[in-house]
Amino acid sequence: MQWWFVGAAALAGSFIAIQAAANSALRDSLGSPWYAAFFSITGTMACAILFLVCIRPPLPTTSMLRDGAWWNWIGGPLGA
């Protein structure tokens, strides 16, 4: 077993707690949970776009997008 996976998993788990505290502080400073959610999601999208620009994966084809099961697409709205 590669032990660094255990450390990476523990670090990723700690980020969940940090994210909750950061989002709560953002809500308090903005005075609105709606704006806090908006800016949090905007930051997530900016990081995702930067990551995709850096690694340059091939774009999915329309058949790849069309042939997936319907439930493949509910992760985003459920995560928001």
C-alpha positions as a Python dict, from the first residue, in 0.01 Angstrom:
ca = {
    (1, 'M'): (0, 0, 0),
    (2, 'Q'): (122, 345, -77),
    (3, 'W'): (106, 538, 248),
    (4, 'W'): (100, 877, 88),
    (5, 'F'): (-258, 799, -24),
    (6, 'V'): (-358, 786, 342),
    (7, 'G'): (-198, 1124, 405),
    (8, 'A'): (-360, 1271, 94),
    (9, 'A'): (-700, 1140, 203),
    (10, 'A'): (-658, 1285, 552),
    (11, 'L'): (-554, 1620, 406),
    (12, 'A'): (-850, 1622, 167),
    (13, 'G'): (-1083, 1540, 456),
    (14, 'S'): (-949, 1831, 658),
    (15, 'F'): (-1021, 2062, 365),
    (16, 'I'): (-1392, 1986, 403),
    (17, 'A'): (-1391, 2129, 755),
    (18, 'I'): (-1184, 2427, 645),
    (19, 'Q'): (-1422, 2494, 356),
    (20, 'A'): (-1724, 2494, 587),
    (21, 'A'): (-1558, 2743, 822),
    (22, 'A'): (-1443, 2963, 534),
    (23, 'N'): (-1790, 2966, 377),
    (24, 'S'): (-1943, 3055, 712),
    (25, 'A'): (-1699, 3344, 757),
    (26, 'L'): (-1769, 3459, 402),
    (27, 'R'): (-2143, 3453, 473),
    (28, 'D'): (-2089, 3663, 785),
    (29, 'S'): (-1870, 3918, 609),
    (30, 'L'): (-2103, 3952, 309),
    (31, 'G'): (-2419, 3945, 518),
    (32, 'S'): (-2588, 3703, 281),
    (33, 'P'): (-2571, 3326, 239),
    (34, 'W'): (-2672, 3369, -126),
    (35, 'Y'): (-2374, 3587, -214),
    (36, 'A'): (-2144, 3360, -16),
    (37, 'A'): (-2266, 3059, -214),
    (38, 'F'): (-2230, 3250, -541),
    (39, 'F'): (-1872, 3354, -474),
    (40, 'S'): (-1781, 3010, -343),
    (41, 'I'): (-1911, 2846, -660),
    (42, 'T'): (-1741, 3112, -873),
    (43, 'G'): (-1410, 3031, -706),
    (44, 'T'): (-1466, 2661, -767),
    (45, 'M'): (-1539, 2723, -1135),
    (46, 'A'): (-1231, 2944, -1172),
    (47, 'C'): (-1011, 2669, -1026),
    (48, 'A'): (-1171, 2405, -1247),
    (49, 'I'): (-1125, 2617, -1560),
    (50, 'L'): (-763, 2691, -1471),
    (51, 'F'): (-699, 2321, -1415),
    (52, 'L'): (-853, 2230, -1752),
    (53, 'V'): (-653, 2501, -1929),
    (54, 'C'): (-333, 2367, -1773),
    (55, 'I'): (-385, 1998, -1853),
    (56, 'R'): (-569, 2049, -2185),
    (57, 'P'): (-776, 1730, -2198),
    (58, 'P'): (-954, 1650, -2525),
    (59, 'L'): (-1309, 1780, -2545),
    (60, 'P'): (-1583, 1519, -2514),
    (61, 'T'): (-1773, 1442, -2831),
    (62, 'T'): (-2145, 1504, -2858),
    (63, 'S'): (-2207, 1130, -2859),
    (64, 'M'): (-2015, 1099, -2531),
    (65, 'L'): (-2236, 1367, -2379),
    (66, 'R'): (-2555, 1226, -2525),
    (67, 'D'): (-2496, 858, -2448),
    (68, 'G'): (-2449, 896, -2073),
    (69, 'A'): (-2723, 792, -1835),
    (70, 'W'): (-2954, 1069, -1715),
    (71, 'W'): (-2828, 1043, -1360),
    (72, 'N'): (-2473, 1127, -1471),
    (73, 'W'): (-2579, 1491, -1486),
    (74, 'I'): (-2732, 1533, -1139),
    (75, 'G'): (-2401, 1554, -950),
    (76, 'G'): (-2357, 1925, -1019),
    (77, 'P'): (-2700, 2041, -903),
    (78, 'L'): (-2690, 1807, -603),
    (79, 'G'): (-2347, 1938, -505),
    (80, 'A'): (-2459, 2299, -533),
}
